[in-house]
Amino acid sequence: MSALSEAFKRNFTNAREVGASVSVFDANGEVETLHGGFCDAARSIPWTQETLVLIWSATKGLAVACVLHAMEKAGIDMDARVGDLWPEFANAGKNHLTFAHVLSHRAGLCALNSKSATLLDHASVIRGVEAQVPLRAIDAGPAYGPRVFGFILDEIIRRLSAGETLGAYWRRVFGEPLGLDIWIGLPEEFHSRVATMLPPRVQPGSPPDAFAVAFADPDSLTRLAFSSIGGVPPPSGMNAPRMRSASLPSLGGIASASAMARFYSMLAVGLRNGSNEFFGDKAFRWMSSRLAQGFDGVLQMEVSYSAGFMLDPIDSGGRKSRQLFGPSVSAFGHAGAGGSLAFADPETGIGFAYLMNQMELGVLPNDRCLALVDAFYSER
């Protein structure tokens, strides 16, 4: 039994999981894929290789890949102003904001003051973005946009593709050509394959971390960012058919772990080789180059971002201060609420993905997920 399979089994033995999958791919194909547990709280529907599950903010990595693909095809660079593509974006003091600022969460658009913007009404959110004055200066450091960010990415794609939604762009450019079980807006015919998302279990007596303290403060930037945009249901509400079918690039992607690992392996191998059929050298440099590092005023922790992807922060000596994405300094990806994770490691050419339906508390994946990452790398 591999170290990865032992760690995966241990999470079930320790009652950390209801249902989950972990998958690793490299340039030669599947390295290892594991699945176990159940799709529902009653533990009556087994989790299989065909099971799909909500990936929350891990959707942002897919959405960013679409934007970088479209930008490279259109000849738009990181230092171009977003307002040149989207004139209304330049309103309210945003004329100076570039794609680099927006994609690295430095644009001060982590939240909206608009009270009329709602999750299933794209136009209402975009009006709010256009009217929004930046909440922070560029040099104030990054501030993650848990909800608004995906809508901005979606609008950029619509402006670059004659009105095509980001979810449709994803399927046309990546999903269908690669045969990936990943959707941002799931067709009804696949709803029966989706595991039920289960809210985090409250652990009595656990001391609150900095994020929890900030989130509890109604006047904090953290609370504003996570409460911005109306109509966002509680975790269990995301199981509703209309939510599964909605194109929500910030938090609505539905996927299998093997498909996510395959996609990130394609990025890892392409970056190592300098190009592939989807991206050229410029786009791959955008994915892996650090554009921002510092204390994130929304997530309440040290973070590092490239052009839309998360990276592990590094210290003054170039060493990682956190290993969410394994030991490689060049690894990048995105986490999802409750514990999901997907990333590319260009040093080894691997794509790694872990998805589950039992959420846990925390801003980033915790030891349940990290035990799997550590176990895999322990044998390499």
C-alpha positions in Angstrom: 0.0 0.0 0.0 1.4 3.4 -0.9 1.9 6.2 1.6 -0.9 8.1 -0.1 -3.4 5.3 0.2 -2.5 4.8 3.8 -3.0 8.4 4.6 -6.3 8.5 2.6 -7.6 5.4 4.5 -6.5 7.0 7.9 -8.8 10.0 7.3 -11.8 7.7 7.1 -10.6 5.6 10.1 -10.3 8.8 12.1 -13.9 9.8 11.1 -12.7 12.9 9.2 -14.4 12.0 6.0 -17.8 11.1 4.7 -16.8 10.8 1.0 -13.6 11.9 -0.8 -11.3 11.4 -3.7 -7.6 12.1 -4.2 -5.8 11.9 -7.5 -2.4 12.5 -9.0 -1.5 12.7 -12.7 1.8 13.3 -14.4 3.0 13.6 -18.0 2.5 9.8 -18.5 -1.1 9.8 -17.2 -2.6 8.7 -13.9 -0.2 8.0 -11.1 -2.8 7.2 -8.4 -6.5 7.9 -7.9 -8.4 6.8 -4.7 -12.0 7.2 -3.7 -14.0 6.1 -0.7 -16.9 6.7 1.6 -20.4 8.0 0.7 -22.1 10.8 -1.3 -24.7 11.6 1.3 -25.1 12.2 5.1 -27.1 9.0 5.5 -24.1 7.0 4.0 -26.4 5.2 1.6 -24.9 6.2 -1.7 -21.3 5.0 -2.3 -18.7 7.4 -3.6 -17.4 6.0 -6.9 -14.9 7.0 -9.6 -17.8 8.8 -11.4 -18.8 10.9 -8.4 -18.7 14.7 -8.8 -18.6 17.3 -6.0 -18.7 21.0 -5.5 -15.2 22.5 -5.3 -16.0 26.0 -4.0 -13.2 28.4 -4.5 -11.0 25.9 -6.3 -13.2 27.0 -9.2 -11.1 30.2 -9.3 -8.1 28.3 -10.6 -10.1 27.1 -13.6 -11.6 30.6 -14.1 -8.2 32.2 -14.0 -6.9 29.7 -16.6 -9.7 30.8 -18.9 -8.8 34.4 -18.5 -5.1 33.9 -19.1 -5.8 31.8 -22.2 -8.1 34.5 -23.6 -5.6 37.3 -22.7 -2.8 35.5 -24.4 -4.9 34.9 -27.5 -5.9 38.6 -27.6 -2.3 39.9 -27.1 -3.2 41.6 -23.8 -0.4 41.8 -21.3 -0.5 42.1 -17.5 0.4 45.8 -17.4 -2.6 46.6 -19.7 -5.4 48.5 -18.0 -8.7 46.6 -17.4 -10.6 49.8 -18.3 -9.2 49.7 -21.9 -11.1 46.4 -22.4 -14.0 47.2 -20.2 -14.6 51.0 -20.2 -17.2 51.1 -17.4 -14.7 49.3 -15.1 -12.6 52.5 -15.0 -15.4 54.4 -13.2 -15.0 55.5 -9.5 -11.2 55.9 -9.5 -10.3 52.5 -11.2 -8.8 53.8 -14.4 -5.3 53.0 -13.2 -6.0 49.3 -12.4 -4.2 46.8 -14.5 -4.8 43.1 -15.1 -1.9 42.4 -12.8 -3.6 44.3 -10.0 -6.9 42.7 -10.4 -5.6 39.1 -10.8 -3.3 39.3 -7.8 -6.1 40.6 -5.5 -4.5 44.0 -5.2 -7.2 46.1 -6.8 -9.2 46.8 -3.7 -12.2 45.0 -5.1 -12.5 42.3 -2.5 -16.1 43.4 -1.7 -18.9 45.6 -3.0 -20.8 48.4 -1.2 -23.8 47.7 -3.5 -26.8 46.2 -1.7 -28.6 45.2 -4.9 -25.9 42.8 -6.2 -27.1 39.1 -6.0 -25.3 35.9 -6.8 -27.5 34.6 -9.6 -27.8 38.0 -11.4 -24.4 38.6 -13.1 -25.5 42.1 -14.4 -26.3 43.3 -10.9 -22.8 42.4 -9.6 -21.1 43.9 -12.6 -23.0 47.2 -12.0 -21.7 47.1 -8.5 -18.1 46.5 -9.6 -18.3 49.4 -12.1 -19.6 51.8 -9.3 -17.2 50.5 -6.6 -14.4 52.7 -5.3 -11.4 50.6 -4.5 -11.5 49.7 -0.8 -7.7 49.5 -0.5 -4.7 51.0 -2.2 -2.6 48.8 -4.4 0.4 49.1 -2.0 -1.7 48.2 1.0 -1.2 44.5 0.1 -3.5 41.8 -1.2 -7.1 41.4 -0.1 -8.7 38.2 -1.4 -12.1 38.6 -3.2 -14.0 35.4 -2.2 -17.1 36.3 -4.3 -16.5 39.4 -6.4 -13.3 38.0 -8.1 -15.1 35.4 -10.1 -17.6 37.9 -11.5 -14.8 40.1 -12.7 -13.2 37.2 -14.4 -16.5 36.2 -16.0 -17.0 39.8 -17.4 -13.4 39.8 -18.8 -14.1 36.6 -20.6 -17.4 38.0 -22.0 -15.6 41.1 -23.2 -12.9 39.0 -24.9 -15.3 36.3 -26.4 -18.3 38.2 -27.8 -20.5 37.6 -24.7 -19.6 33.9 -24.0 -19.9 33.1 -20.3 -16.9 31.8 -18.5 -18.6 28.5 -17.8 -19.2 28.0 -21.6 -15.7 29.2 -22.4 -14.3 26.6 -19.9 -16.2 23.7 -21.6 -15.3 24.9 -25.2 -11.6 25.5 -24.6 -10.6 23.0 -22.0 -13.4 20.7 -20.7 -14.6 19.2 -24.0 -11.1 19.0 -25.8 -9.6 17.3 -22.7 -12.7 15.2 -21.8 -12.7 16.6 -18.3 -15.5 16.0 -15.8 -15.5 19.6 -14.7 -18.2 22.1 -15.2 -18.9 25.7 -14.1 -22.6 25.4 -14.5 -23.5 21.7 -14.5 -26.0 20.3 -17.0 -29.0 18.8 -15.4 -28.2 15.4 -16.9 -25.2 15.1 -14.6 -26.9 16.2 -11.3 -27.4 12.6 -10.1 -23.6 12.1 -10.0 -23.0 14.9 -7.5 -22.3 14.2 -3.9 -24.2 16.2 -1.2 -22.1 19.0 0.3 -22.1 18.7 4.1 -21.5 21.8 6.3 -18.5 21.9 8.8 -19.0 20.2 12.1 -18.6 22.6 15.0 -15.8 21.6 17.3 -16.7 22.8 20.8 -13.9 24.4 22.8 -11.7 25.1 19.8 -10.1 28.5 20.1 -11.0 30.9 17.2 -8.2 31.8 14.8 -7.6 35.2 13.4 -9.9 34.7 10.5 -12.8 33.6 12.7 -12.3 36.6 15.0 -12.3 39.0 12.0 -15.3 37.3 10.4 -17.3 37.7 13.7 -16.6 41.4 13.5 -19.5 43.0 11.4 -17.2 46.0 10.7 -14.2 44.0 9.4 -13.0 43.8 5.8 -13.2 40.0 6.2 -16.9 40.1 7.0 -17.6 42.6 4.3 -15.8 40.5 1.7 -17.6 37.2 2.6 -21.0 38.8 3.0 -20.8 40.9 -0.1 -23.2 39.9 -2.9 -26.7 38.8 -1.7 -28.4 35.4 -2.3 -25.4 33.2 -1.3 -26.9 30.2 0.4 -25.4 28.3 3.4 -23.3 25.3 2.4 -26.2 22.9 2.3 -28.0 25.4 0.0 -25.4 24.8 -2.7 -26.9 21.3 -3.2 -30.0 22.9 -4.8 -30.4 22.1 -8.6 -30.4 25.7 -9.6 -27.1 26.4 -7.8 -25.5 23.4 -9.4 -26.5 24.6 -12.8 -25.5 28.2 -12.2 -22.3 29.5 -13.8 -20.5 30.8 -10.7 -16.7 31.1 -11.4 -16.0 32.1 -7.8 -17.5 29.2 -6.0 -19.7 27.0 -8.2 -17.4 24.5 -10.0 -18.3 20.8 -9.9 -15.7 18.3 -10.7 -14.1 14.9 -10.1 -10.6 14.7 -8.4 -9.1 12.8 -11.4 -10.3 15.5 -13.8 -8.8 18.3 -11.7 -5.5 16.4 -11.3 -5.4 15.8 -15.1 -5.9 19.5 -15.8 -3.3 20.7 -13.3 -0.8 18.1 -14.7 -1.3 19.6 -18.1 -0.4 23.0 -16.7 2.6 21.6 -14.8 4.1 19.8 -17.8 3.4 22.7 -20.1 5.1 25.1 -17.8 8.1 22.9 -17.5 8.3 22.6 -21.3 7.5 26.3 -21.9 4.4 25.8 -23.9 1.7 23.4 -25.0 -1.4 23.4 -27.3 -3.3 25.7 -24.9 -0.7 28.2 -23.5 2.5 29.8 -24.6 5.5 30.7 -22.5 4.0 34.1 -21.5 0.9 32.7 -20.0 2.8 30.0 -18.1 5.1 32.8 -16.7 1.9 34.6 -15.5 0.8 31.5 -13.7 4.0 30.9 -11.8 5.4 34.4 -11.2 4.7 36.0 -7.8 2.8 39.3 -8.2 1.8 39.8 -4.6 3.0 38.5 -1.2 2.0 39.8 2.2 -0.6 39.8 4.9 -4.0 39.4 3.3 -6.5 41.7 5.0 -9.4 39.4 4.2 -8.0 36.0 4.9 -6.0 37.3 7.9 -2.8 35.4 7.0 0.4 35.7 4.9 -0.4 34.8 1.3 1.2 34.8 -2.2 -0.5 35.2 -5.5 0.5 35.0 -9.1 -1.9 36.1 -11.8 -4.9 34.6 -10.1 -3.4 31.4 -8.6 -2.3 30.9 -5.0 1.4 30.0 -4.3 3.0 29.2 -0.9 4.6 32.3 0.7 8.4 32.3 0.8 10.8 33.9 3.3 13.7 36.2 2.6 15.9 33.2 1.8 13.5 31.9 -0.8 12.3 29.1 1.4 8.6 28.2 1.8 7.0 29.4 5.0 4.0 27.1 4.3 3.7 23.9 2.3 0.1 23.8 1.1 1.3 22.9 -2.4 4.1 20.5 -1.5 7.8 21.2 -1.4 8.2 22.8 -4.8 8.6 26.6 -4.7 7.2 26.9 -8.2 3.9 25.0 -7.4 0.7 26.9 -7.8 -3.0 26.1 -7.6 -6.1 27.0 -5.6 -7.9 25.9 -2.5 -11.6 25.6 -1.9 -13.8 26.1 1.2 -14.0 23.2 3.5 -10.7 21.6 2.5 -10.5 20.9 -1.2 -7.2 21.5 -3.0 -5.8 21.3 -6.6 -2.4 22.3 -7.8 0.4 22.0 -10.4 4.0 21.2 -9.6 6.2 22.1 -12.6 9.3 20.6 -11.0 7.8 17.1 -11.1 5.1 17.6 -13.8 2.4 16.4 -11.5 -1.2 17.6 -10.9 -2.7 16.9 -7.5 -6.3 17.1 -6.5 -8.2 16.3 -3.3 -12.0 16.8 -3.1 -14.5 15.8 -0.4 -18.1 16.5 0.7 -17.6 16.8 4.5 -16.4 20.4 5.0 -14.1 21.4 7.8 -13.5 24.8 9.3 -10.6 27.0 8.2 -9.5 29.4 5.5 -7.1 26.9 3.9 -7.0 23.1 3.8 -5.9 21.6 7.1 -4.1 18.5 8.2 -6.7 16.2 6.7 -5.6 17.3 3.2 -2.0 18.1 4.0 -1.4 14.6 5.3 -2.2 13.4 1.7 0.1 15.9 0.1 2.9 15.0 2.5 2.3 11.3 2.0 2.6 11.5 -1.7 5.8 13.5 -1.7 7.3 11.3 1.0 7.8 8.6 -1.7 9.2 10.7 -4.4 
